[in-house]
Amino acid sequence: MKETTLSKMFLSRIAQGGDAVRYLVPGEGGYTPMTFRQAGEAAKEICLGMMAAGLSKGDRVAILSGTRVEWCLIDIAAILGGFIPVPIYPSNLPDQVEYILAHSGAGVVFVEDEPQYNKVMSCVSRLPRLASVVMMTGSAAGREKARTLDELRERGREYGKANPGAVEKRAEEIRPEDDLTIIYTSGTTGPPKGVVTRHSNYAFNVTSTLEAVSFPPGSMFLMFLPLAHSLGRIEHFVTWDAMTTTAFARGLQTVAEDLAVARPEYMVSVPRLYEKFYARVLAKVEEDGGLKKAIFQWAMGVGREVSRHKQRGEKIPGFLAWKNGIADRLVFGKIRARMGGRLRFFVSGGAPLAQEIAEFLHALGVLIIEGYGLTETSTIVSCNRPEQYKFGTVGQPLPGTEVRIAPDGEILARGRHIFKEYFKDPEATREAIDAEGWMHTGDIGVLDGDGFLRITDRKKDIIVTSGGKNIAPQNVENLLKNDPFISQAFVYGDRRKYLTALVTLSPDEILAWASKKGIAERDVKALSENPEVLKLIQERIDEVNRGLASFEQVKKFVLLGTDFSQETGELTPTLKVRRKVVVGKYGGLLDALYEKD
């Protein structure tokens, strides 16, 4: 960024972009383009509408919606006006929505549709500061405190005629040290904290990110991550500064189809999507069997050898390159075509990515750039680069970012991207940032000789067995989830003699397997109690155990009939497991595994 605030950056890119396409908006007839100019006009009208409604610089503006173009335009509008956007996940339950609205003191909330409006209205009597609800879709007629986004834009146009240059004037008043946003963490260990970041924090992080990884103007992204999460938010800011085009996926369930239609060059995702893709490919290979399976396995052997040369920065030997060309025509190219055929690389963040998945996709000719960061670090601390990467690591620190490992293994980070404070929580702020400015991340990791950072686990998640062995459960869980028949795995065993696990089934894969075995049952919950299925999962766990030290092995497990989900509270909106919730819900089942010891 050449600018020192995001307000000025947005105004500059709107002017520079003009009639170039900024967004591709999905609809019934396919994608509709929206130019930089059109996006700018819409954002300015929304900003002016909020000014006309009496909002002042520094007022909080909540956004309760899934990922869509209106979300982005409202975010830009709030930032241009010096208002403070407060994102809320659309999957949040009414009590969580109430907590964030009340804690932030938001005066207005933008909601996606009627169900989100109803969440707000269920608690509106306890939100005295909430003056208005703006609906992105649907009618506001007869709805308390409601108006539509179109109505707000119309009011903004009228206000703009009476106050020419109001948006530009406000943008000039905004300083780098001013608050930019409050992002509430997803709360894996307790109530969410409001992370306050400044314009200077994100200006630094966007600039450093684009120094590490460049994206040509006009190149295509497919966006589907929740914008209430800092990874989705930094993607939006970075793509604006780089002046790329963003196509919106219709939803999480349609990403595979949208990849083929939008044909992006880049996509940012959490690991869960890559895990599912990996499982689907392996399941399809097993289903095909015979000659097709043999060809795939031969091609993967070639691809893995090519991958090893690339990882070492070596030229591919002629005969190997020839074999890889054949493998690409027979196998890899067909798989990449289903991703649109233009991918330069994927980006992964938000949770640890299993090294096997990164290596598997690389053998197919698809690079995953894994990075690491937190909401409190304005998202990114470190990342791999397209030309310099090590699978199993989260890359090297961004330019201008310091990283060191504390004596207890905790990762510490320092730089201009470190957040300002936890909203209304000075004690928690002091615990997170020490007197020397180091942010205590709560993650455990190591730096290798080349400066690549490897995350081993969350500090609070480390399991210490009764024998005194320290175990990172996420490492074991990732190995289990690599199996195509296993969807989720939760490893347990703190202060116990050995590890146990909760395991859930991958529905498509287990149903296909059951059909081949002549098992008529088509209900996944019933299959989880079938002796043959239990035997299969035991064999798969035994296979994983063979590659682990004895104290890391899962000795017993429970097969659950349903997957973990956001709706039932076990997963955060970014699909990370809420360990406390899972133990609270299934603790009895886990404890029973130790009763006969």
C-alpha positions in Angstrom: 0.0 0.0 0.0 1.2 3.4 -0.9 -1.4 4.9 1.4 -1.3 5.0 5.2 -5.0 4.3 5.8 -7.4 1.8 4.2 -9.8 4.7 3.6 -7.4 6.3 1.2 -6.4 3.0 -0.3 -10.0 2.2 -1.3 -10.5 5.7 -2.8 -7.2 5.4 -4.8 -8.0 1.9 -6.1 -11.6 2.9 -7.1 -10.1 5.8 -9.1 -7.4 3.7 -10.6 -9.6 0.7 -11.4 -12.3 2.6 -13.2 -14.2 0.2 -15.5 -12.0 -2.8 -14.8 -13.9 -5.7 -13.2 -13.5 -5.9 -9.4 -16.2 -8.4 -8.5 -18.1 -11.2 -10.2 -21.4 -11.6 -8.5 -23.2 -15.0 -8.8 -26.8 -15.1 -9.8 -29.3 -17.4 -11.6 -27.8 -16.5 -15.0 -24.2 -16.9 -14.0 -21.8 -14.2 -12.9 -22.5 -10.5 -13.3 -19.5 -8.2 -13.4 -19.1 -5.2 -11.1 -16.4 -2.7 -11.9 -14.2 -0.7 -9.5 -16.2 2.4 -10.4 -19.6 0.7 -9.7 -18.3 -0.8 -6.4 -17.0 2.7 -5.4 -20.3 4.4 -6.1 -22.2 1.8 -4.1 -19.8 2.0 -1.1 -19.9 5.8 -1.1 -23.7 5.9 -1.2 -23.9 3.5 1.8 -21.3 5.6 3.6 -23.3 8.8 2.9 -26.5 7.0 4.0 -24.9 6.2 7.4 -23.7 9.8 7.7 -27.3 11.0 7.0 -28.6 8.6 9.7 -26.4 10.5 12.2 -23.5 8.1 12.7 -20.3 9.7 13.8 -16.6 8.8 13.3 -15.8 5.9 15.6 -19.4 4.6 15.9 -19.6 0.8 15.7 -21.4 -0.8 12.7 -22.2 -4.5 12.8 -22.4 -6.8 9.8 -24.3 -10.1 10.2 -24.2 -11.9 6.9 -22.6 -14.6 4.8 -19.9 -13.8 2.2 -21.5 -11.7 -0.5 -20.7 -8.5 -2.4 -23.0 -6.4 -0.2 -20.9 -7.5 2.8 -17.8 -6.1 1.1 -19.4 -2.9 0.0 -20.8 -2.2 3.5 -17.3 -2.9 5.0 -15.7 -0.4 2.6 -18.4 2.2 3.3 -17.9 2.0 7.0 -14.1 2.3 6.6 -14.5 5.3 4.3 -16.7 7.0 6.9 -14.4 6.3 9.8 -17.0 4.0 11.4 -15.9 0.8 13.0 -17.1 -2.4 11.3 -17.9 -5.3 13.7 -18.3 -8.6 11.7 -20.6 -11.3 13.0 -20.7 -14.9 11.7 -24.0 -15.8 10.1 -23.8 -19.1 11.9 -23.7 -17.5 15.3 -26.6 -18.3 17.6 -28.9 -15.6 18.8 -27.2 -15.4 22.3 -23.8 -15.0 20.6 -25.2 -12.3 18.3 -26.6 -10.5 21.3 -23.3 -10.7 23.1 -21.4 -9.1 20.3 -23.9 -6.4 19.6 -24.2 -5.5 23.3 -20.4 -5.7 24.0 -19.5 -3.6 21.0 -22.3 -1.1 21.5 -23.2 -1.2 17.8 -25.7 1.5 16.8 -26.6 -0.2 13.5 -26.5 -3.7 12.2 -26.6 -4.8 8.6 -28.3 -8.2 8.2 -28.4 -10.5 5.2 -32.0 -11.7 5.3 -35.0 -12.4 7.4 -33.5 -15.2 9.6 -30.6 -13.0 10.5 -33.1 -10.1 11.2 -35.0 -12.4 13.5 -31.9 -13.2 15.5 -31.4 -9.5 16.2 -35.0 -8.9 17.0 -35.1 -11.8 19.5 -32.8 -9.7 21.7 -33.5 -6.1 20.6 -35.2 -5.1 23.8 -31.8 -5.7 25.6 -29.9 -3.6 23.1 -30.7 0.0 23.9 -27.9 1.4 21.7 -29.1 -0.4 18.6 -31.0 2.2 16.6 -31.4 0.6 13.2 -31.4 -2.7 11.3 -30.5 -2.6 7.6 -31.6 -5.5 5.4 -29.5 -6.5 2.4 -32.3 -8.6 1.0 -36.0 -8.9 1.5 -38.6 -6.2 2.5 -38.4 -4.0 5.5 -42.1 -3.2 5.4 -43.7 -3.6 8.8 -40.4 -4.6 10.5 -39.4 -2.8 13.6 -36.3 -0.6 13.3 -35.7 -1.9 9.7 -34.9 -0.3 6.4 -33.5 -1.9 3.2 -30.0 -1.3 1.9 -31.5 0.2 -1.2 -33.4 2.7 0.9 -30.2 3.6 2.8 -28.4 4.1 -0.5 -31.1 6.4 -1.8 -30.8 8.5 1.4 -27.1 8.5 0.8 -27.5 9.9 -2.7 -29.7 12.7 -1.4 -27.2 13.5 1.4 -24.3 13.5 -1.2 -26.0 16.1 -3.3 -26.4 18.4 -0.3 -22.9 17.6 0.9 -20.5 17.2 -2.1 -17.1 15.7 -1.3 -18.3 14.5 2.2 -16.7 11.0 1.8 -13.4 12.3 0.5 -13.3 14.9 3.3 -13.9 12.2 5.9 -11.2 10.0 4.5 -8.7 12.8 4.8 -9.6 13.1 8.5 -8.8 9.5 9.2 -5.3 8.8 10.7 -3.2 5.7 10.6 -3.5 5.4 14.4 -7.4 5.4 14.2 -9.3 2.2 15.0 -10.2 0.3 11.8 -12.3 -2.7 13.0 -13.3 -4.9 16.0 -13.2 -8.6 15.1 -14.5 -11.0 17.7 -12.6 -14.2 18.0 -14.5 -17.4 17.5 -14.1 -18.3 21.2 -12.6 -21.9 21.2 -11.8 -21.5 24.9 -14.5 -19.1 26.2 -16.5 -15.9 25.4 -15.2 -14.1 22.3 -12.8 -11.2 22.7 -13.2 -8.1 20.6 -9.8 -7.6 18.8 -9.3 -3.9 18.0 -7.0 -3.2 15.1 -5.9 0.1 13.6 -5.5 1.3 10.1 -1.8 1.2 10.5 -1.9 -2.5 11.6 -3.7 -3.6 8.4 -1.8 -1.2 6.1 1.4 -2.8 7.3 0.1 -6.3 7.0 -1.4 -5.8 3.5 1.9 -4.2 2.3 4.1 -7.0 3.8 1.8 -9.7 2.4 2.1 -8.3 -1.1 5.9 -8.0 -0.7 6.0 -11.7 0.1 3.5 -13.0 -2.5 2.5 -10.9 -5.5 -0.8 -11.1 -7.5 -0.9 -9.5 -10.9 -3.7 -6.9 -11.4 -6.8 -8.4 -13.0 -5.9 -12.0 -11.8 -8.8 -14.0 -10.5 -9.7 -15.1 -6.9 -12.6 -17.3 -5.8 -13.8 -16.1 -2.4 -15.9 -18.1 0.0 -14.3 -17.7 3.4 -16.5 -16.0 6.1 -15.6 -12.3 6.1 -16.1 -12.2 9.8 -12.9 -14.2 10.1 -9.6 -12.3 9.8 -8.3 -14.6 7.0 -11.3 -13.7 4.8 -10.9 -10.0 5.7 -7.2 -9.8 4.8 -8.0 -11.6 1.5 -10.5 -8.8 0.7 -8.1 -6.0 1.6 -5.1 -7.6 -0.2 -7.2 -8.2 -3.4 -8.3 -4.5 -3.4 -4.7 -3.2 -3.0 -3.5 -5.6 -5.7 -6.5 -4.7 -7.9 -7.4 -8.2 -8.7 -10.9 -9.6 -9.5 -12.9 -11.5 -6.9 -15.6 -14.1 -7.9 -17.9 -15.1 -5.0 -18.7 -18.7 -4.5 -22.4 -19.3 -4.0 -21.7 -21.1 -0.7 -19.4 -23.6 1.0 -21.2 -26.5 -0.5 -20.8 -25.3 -4.1 -17.1 -24.4 -4.0 -16.2 -27.4 -6.2 -18.7 -26.4 -8.9 -17.8 -22.7 -8.6 -14.1 -23.5 -9.2 -15.0 -25.0 -12.5 -17.1 -22.1 -13.6 -15.1 -19.1 -12.2 -11.8 -20.7 -13.2 -9.7 -18.7 -10.6 -6.0 -18.5 -10.5 -6.0 -18.3 -6.6 -8.2 -19.4 -3.8 -7.8 -18.9 0.0 -9.2 -21.6 2.2 -9.0 -23.2 5.6 -7.6 -26.8 5.6 -11.0 -28.5 5.8 -11.8 -28.0 2.1 -8.4 -29.5 1.1 -9.0 -32.4 3.5 -12.3 -33.2 1.8 -10.8 -32.9 -1.7 -8.0 -35.3 -0.7 -10.5 -37.8 0.7 -12.8 -37.5 -2.4 -9.9 -38.2 -4.8 -8.7 -41.3 -2.9 -12.3 -42.6 -2.5 -12.8 -42.2 -6.3 -9.6 -44.1 -7.0 -10.7 -47.0 -4.7 -14.1 -47.0 -6.4 -12.6 -47.2 -9.9 -10.1 -49.9 -8.9 -8.4 -52.1 -11.5 -6.5 -50.5 -14.3 -7.5 -46.9 -13.4 -6.3 -47.4 -9.8 -3.0 -48.8 -11.1 -2.5 -45.9 -13.5 -3.3 -43.4 -10.7 -0.8 -45.0 -8.4 1.9 -45.0 -11.1 1.2 -41.3 -11.9 1.3 -40.4 -8.2 4.7 -42.0 -7.8 6.0 -39.9 -10.8 4.3 -36.8 -9.4 5.8 -37.2 -5.9 9.3 -37.6 -7.4 8.8 -34.4 -9.5 7.5 -32.7 -6.3 10.7 -33.6 -4.4 12.9 -32.1 -7.1 10.8 -28.9 -7.1 10.9 -28.6 -3.3 14.7 -28.8 -3.5 14.8 -26.2 -6.3 16.2 -28.7 -8.7 15.7 -29.0 -12.5 13.4 -31.9 -13.4 15.5 -34.6 -15.2 14.5 -35.2 -18.9 13.1 -38.7 -18.6 11.2 -37.8 -15.4 9.8 -34.8 -17.1 8.6 -37.0 -20.0 6.9 -39.4 -17.6 5.3 -36.5 -15.7 3.9 -35.2 -19.0 2.2 -38.6 -19.6 1.0 -38.7 -16.0 -0.4 -35.2 -16.5 -2.3 -36.1 -19.6 -3.7 -39.3 -18.1 -4.5 -38.2 -14.6 -3.3 -34.8 -13.2 -4.6 -32.5 -15.9 -8.1 -34.0 -15.6 -8.2 -33.4 -11.9 -6.9 -29.8 -12.3 -9.5 -29.2 -15.0 -12.2 -29.8 -12.4 -10.7 -26.9 -10.5 -11.0 -24.6 -13.5 -7.7 -25.4 -15.1 -6.0 -22.0 -14.3 -4.9 -22.4 -10.7 -1.5 -21.0 -9.9 -1.8 -21.9 -6.2 -4.0 -22.4 -3.3 -3.6 -20.5 0.0 -4.2 -22.3 3.3 -4.6 -20.8 6.8 -6.7 -20.6 9.9 -5.7 -24.1 11.2 -2.8 -26.5 10.6 -2.7 -28.3 7.2 -1.6 -31.9 7.2 1.8 -32.2 5.4 0.5 -35.3 3.5 -2.3 -33.3 1.9 0.1 -30.5 0.7 2.5 -33.1 -0.7 -0.3 -35.0 -2.4 -1.7 -31.9 -4.1 1.7 -30.8 -5.2 2.3 -34.2 -6.9 -0.9 -33.4 -8.8 0.6 -30.1 -9.9 -1.3 -27.9 -7.4 0.8 -25.9 -4.9 -0.6 -24.9 -1.5 1.0 -21.9 0.1 0.4 -22.3 3.9 0.6 -19.4 6.2 0.1 -18.5 9.9 -1.3 -15.7 11.9 -4.0 -14.6 14.3 -6.7 -12.0 14.5 -4.5 -10.2 16.9 -1.6 -9.9 14.4 -3.9 -8.4 11.7 -4.0 -11.9 10.3 -0.6 -12.9 8.8 2.7 -13.5 10.7 4.4 -15.8 8.3 3.8 -17.6 5.0 5.4 -19.8 2.4 6.2 -18.2 -0.9 5.5 -19.7 -4.4 9.2 -19.9 -5.1 10.3 -20.8 -1.6 8.3 -23.2 0.5 8.6 -26.1 2.8 5.6 -28.4 3.4 4.8 -29.0 7.0 5.8 -25.4 7.8 4.0 -22.1 7.7 6.8 -20.4 6.0 9.1 -17.5 6.9 8.0 -14.3 8.7 6.6 -11.5 6.6 9.0 -8.6 5.9 9.1 -6.3 9.0 7.8 -9.1 11.3 9.8 -10.5 14.1 9.3 -14.0 15.4 11.0 -15.8 18.3 10.3 -18.9 20.3 10.0 -18.5 24.1 11.7 -21.0 26.5 8.5 -22.9 26.9 8.1 -23.2 23.1 5.5 -20.5 22.7 5.6 -18.5 19.5 6.1 -14.7 20.0 5.5 -12.1 17.3 6.3 -8.4 17.2 5.8 -5.7 14.5 3.5 -2.9 13.4 0.7 -5.4 12.7 0.1 -6.2 16.4 -3.4 -5.2 17.5 -4.2 -2.3 19.7 -6.2 -4.0 22.5 -9.0 -6.3 23.4 -12.1 -4.1 23.5 -13.0 -3.2 27.1 -10.5 -5.8 28.5 -7.2 -4.2 29.5 -6.2 -7.1 31.7 -6.4 -9.6 28.8 -4.5 -7.1 26.6 -1.7 -6.9 29.1 -1.5 -10.7 29.2 -1.3 -10.9 25.4 1.3 -8.2 24.7 4.3 -7.9 27.1 6.3 -4.8 28.0 8.6 -5.3 25.1 5.8 -5.4 22.5 5.9 -9.2 22.0 2.5 -10.8 21.2 2.1 -14.1 23.0 0.3 -16.2 20.4 -0.6 -19.2 22.6 0.8 -21.5 19.8 3.8 -23.8 20.2 6.3 -24.0 17.4 9.9 -24.1 16.2 12.0 -22.1 13.8 14.4 -24.1 11.6 17.8 -23.1 10.4 16.3 -21.4 7.3 13.8 -19.4 9.3 10.8 -21.5 8.5 8.2 -21.7 11.2 6.6 -25.0 12.2 3.5 -25.0 14.4 3.3 -28.0 16.7 0.1 -27.2 18.7 -1.9 -24.8 20.7 -0.2 -24.2 24.1 -3.5 -25.0 26.0 -4.2 -28.1 23.9 -1.0 -30.0 24.7 -1.8 -33.3 26.3 0.4 -34.5 29.1 -0.1 -38.2 29.8 0.1 -39.6 33.3 3.5 -40.9 32.2 4.7 -37.4 31.6 4.7 -37.5 27.8 3.8 -34.3 26.0 1.7 -34.9 22.9 0.3 -32.4 20.3 -3.2 -33.8 19.6 -3.6 -31.9 16.3 -0.7 -33.8 14.8 -2.4 -37.2 15.5 -5.8 -35.8 14.5 -4.5 -34.7 11.1 -3.0 -38.2 10.5 -6.3 -39.8 11.3 -8.3 -37.3 9.1 -6.0 -38.1 6.1 -7.9 -41.5 5.9 -10.7 -41.2 3.4 -13.2 -43.0 5.7 -12.6 -40.6 8.6 -14.2 -37.2 8.5 -13.3 -35.8 12.0 -11.0 -37.0 14.8 -10.7 -35.7 18.3 -7.8 -37.0 20.4 -8.1 -37.1 24.2 -5.9 -38.3 27.1 -4.6 -35.4 29.3 -3.4 -37.0 32.6 -4.4 -40.4 31.3 -2.3 -43.5 30.7 -2.9 -43.4 26.9 -4.7 -41.7 24.1 -8.2 -42.3 23.0 -10.3 -40.7 20.2 -13.7 -39.7 19.0 -14.0 -40.5 15.3 -16.7 -39.6 12.7 -17.3 -41.2 9.3 -17.0 -39.6 5.9 -20.6 -40.3 4.6 -20.0 -40.7 0.9 -16.9 -43.0 1.3 -18.5 -45.2 4.0 -21.7 -45.6 2.1 -19.8 -46.6 -1.1 -17.7 -49.1 1.0 -20.8 -50.6 2.6 -22.5 -51.1 -0.7 -19.5 -53.0 -2.1 -19.5 -55.2 1.0 -23.2 -56.0 0.5 -24.3 -54.1 3.6 -27.8 -52.8 2.9 -27.9 -50.1 5.6 -27.8 -46.5 4.1 -27.9 -44.6 7.4 -24.5 -43.3 8.5 -25.5 -43.3 12.2 -26.6 -47.0 12.0 -23.4 -47.8 10.1 -21.3 -46.4 12.9 -22.6 -49.2 15.1 -22.0 -51.9 12.5 -19.3 -54.5 13.6 -17.8 -54.5 10.1 -17.5 -50.8 10.0 -16.0 -50.7 13.5 -13.5 -53.3 12.4 -12.6 -51.2 9.3 -12.0 -48.1 11.4 -9.9 -50.1 13.9 -7.7 -51.3 11.0 -7.3 -47.7 9.7 -6.4 -46.4 13.1 -3.9 -49.3 13.5 -2.3 -48.3 10.2 -1.8 -44.7 11.5 -0.5 -46.0 14.9 2.3 -48.0 13.1 3.9 -44.6 12.2 3.7 -43.2 15.7 5.7 -43.6 18.9 3.9 -45.9 21.4 2.8 -43.0 23.7 1.3 -41.2 20.6 -0.8 -44.1 19.5 -4.6 -44.1 19.9 -5.4 -47.2 21.9 -9.2 -47.0 21.9 -11.9 -45.0 20.1 -15.6 -44.2 19.9 -17.2 -44.0 16.5 -19.9 -41.2 16.6 -22.9 -41.4 14.4 -22.8 -37.7 13.3 -20.1 -35.3 12.4 -19.0 -32.3 14.5 -20.8 -29.1 13.2 -21.2 -25.4 13.9 -24.9 -25.9 14.5 -24.3 -28.3 17.4 -21.5 -26.1 18.8 -18.5 -28.4 18.3 -16.9 -26.3 15.5 -16.1 -22.7 15.2 -17.3 -20.8 12.0 -13.8 -21.5 10.6 -14.3 -25.3 11.3 -11.8 -25.6 14.2 -12.9 -28.0 16.9 -14.0 -26.4 20.2 -12.3 -28.8 22.5 -14.0 -27.7 25.6 -17.5 -28.2 24.0 -16.6 -31.6 22.7 -15.3 -32.8 26.1 -18.4 -31.4 27.8 -20.6 -33.2 25.3 -18.8 -36.5 24.9 -16.8 -36.7 28.1 -18.8 -39.6 29.4 -18.1 -41.7 26.4 -14.4 -40.9 26.6 -14.2 -41.6 30.3 -15.8 -45.0 29.7 -12.9 -46.0 27.6 -10.6 -45.9 30.7 -13.0 -47.6 33.1 -11.5 -51.1 32.9 -7.9 -49.9 33.4 
